[in-house]
Amino acid sequence: MPDPQPWHSDLPAIDDPAVPVPEFLFEGASRFGDKPALVDGPTGRTLSYRQLADGVERVAAGLATRGFGKGDVLALSSPNLPEYAVAMYGAMAAGGAVTGANPLLTAGELATQLADAGASVLVTVPPFLETARAAADKGSESCSSSARPTARPRSPACSPKAGPRQGCGSTRRATWPRCPTRAAPPACPRAWS
């Protein structure tokens, strides 16, 4: 088998400013405002760039309030919906990573993916909630009671809305420093009500 060779485009190189995805999204929101950013094909429902950015900021702030941040993984088990992007970019804006999970996985398969990815949060839609809860329960069963995480909120100074004056970042950044009051990353997925 021949060695793979890199392919080079005939087009000029793209100026890559190495901007984190959420920050790129926020820049687009200021530039494109009320123009459609996402369109749900089957229904035609749209989210504008401004609505998308606002949703991402709300998700990031909500996750950070619940202790989600740099080093944490959010599992997203959902069909292709505009809200998928809102949750994904929100987790990234809060400093975390995202693992996508096929919503048709069984509870056992989903539990395995949650464990493999080290997911601490699982987001889904109502039709798949039962399977998601069963998967989270399976993951919790494998944890000892001493390792079970609790939803320990960050101090208000370390929420994304606190801004740079507190040294914990701003809503326009993709990552925030680990808050000194933040618990260690959880070992099992947790469910918040």
N, C-alpha and C positions, 0 to 999 in steps of 0.2 A: 504494500500500500504506500503510495507516495506521501511525502510529508505535506500537511496542509499549508497552503500559502495564504497570507493575508490578502484580502481584496481591498483595493484602493479605488475610490470613486474618481471619476473624471471631473467632478464638480469641486469647487474650491472648499477648503476646510471650513468648518463651522467655528465661529468664535465661541468657545465654551467658557463662560465666566465662572463655572463651578458653583452655581447657585443651588442651594437645597430646593427640592421640589416644592415644599410648602411656600417658601419665599418666592419662588417663580410664580406660583399660583396667585399670591397676594399682589405681585407686580401686575399680573394679567388682569386682576380685578380692578385695579386702579386705572388701567388702560382701556379695558373693554366694558366695564360697568354692567349695564343692563342687557348686554348682548348675550345670547344663549351660550353657556359653557357646556352643559350636558343636556341631552335629550333622551328621554325614555322612549325607545322605538315603538313598543306596542301601544302606549297610551298617548304619546306626543307631549307628555308633561316635560317642562323644561326647568332648569335651574340656571339663572344668570351667573355671570362671573362674580358679581357682588354677593348674591345669595350663597354661592358655593364658598366664597371666602368667609362670609359671616358664619356659616354652618361649621366650617373647619375650625374657626376660632372658638366657637361654643363647645365643640367636641373636645378640643385640646384643653380648654379650661376645665371642663367637667372631668376629664380623665386626670388631669394634674391635681384637682381637688381631692380625688379619690386615691392619690398616691402613685399614679402611673407616671413614668418618666423615662429618662435615659436608661437603657439597659432592659426595659420591659418589652414584652411582646404582646400584641393584641391579635387574637385570631378572629378572622372575619368570615363567617359562614353565611353567605347570602347569594341569591341570584344577582344577575347584572341589573342593578338599580342605581339611580343617581346617588342615593344615600350611601352606597358602597364607597364611592369616591370621598364623600364627606367624612365617613368614619376612618377610611384609610389615611387620608391626608391629615385628619385631626390627630390620629395617633402619631404620625410622623412629626407634626408640629409640636406635639407634647414631648418629643425626644425619643419616642419608642420606635420599634420595628413592627412590621405587620406580616402575618402569614395568612394567606388566603386558603380557605378550606371549602371544598365542594359541598354545597348544602345537601347533596344526596348521600353523603357518607352515613354509615350506621353510627350509632353511639360509640361502639367499640373502636371503629376506625377513627372517628373524630377525637376520641380520648387519646388514642395513640399519637395523632398529629399534635394535639395540644401538648402532650408530654415531650415529644421530639423537638418541638419548636420552643419549648419553655414558656408557653403562653401563660400570662397571668390574668388576661381578660378575654372573654369570648363575646362577640357581638353577632346577633342573628336577627332574623325577621320572624314574625309570629308563626307562619306555617312550619318553621323548623325549630321552634322553641323547645318542644318536648325532647327532641333528639339532643339539642344543645345542653339542656339541663341534665339529661342522663349521662352525657359525655363528661360534663363537669363533675357530676357525682362520682363517676368511675375514677376520675383523676383524684378527687378528694379522698376516695377510699384508699388509694395507694399512698397517701400522705399520713405520716404519724400525726397525732393530735398536736404535738409540740411544733410541727412544721407547718401546720395550717395557717395560711396568712389571714390577716385581718385587714380590713380596709382602713388604713391609717392615713388620714389626709395630710397633705403637706401643710406647713404653716402658711398663713395668708401671704407672708412675704415671698414665698417661693411659688406662688401660682403664676401662670403665664400672664395674667392681667396685672401683676404687681409692677411689671416694667423694670427697666434696667437700674433704677435708683436703688433697688434692693439687692442688686447683684445676681438676680435670678433670671435674667433674660428679658425678652419682650415678646409680645404676641406676633411679631413679624419675623421671628427666628425659628429655625427648625429644631434647635436643641436648647436645653437649659441645664445649667450645672445641677448636680445632685444636691438636693436640699439637705442641710445638716440634720433636720428632724425626720428625714425619710427613713422608713424601715428598709431592711435588706430586701432585694428582689424576692418575691414569693416563689415558693417551690411548686405550687399547684394553682390551677385556674380558680378564680374567685368569682362569685356572683354578687352583684350589688342589687339591692332592691330600691 
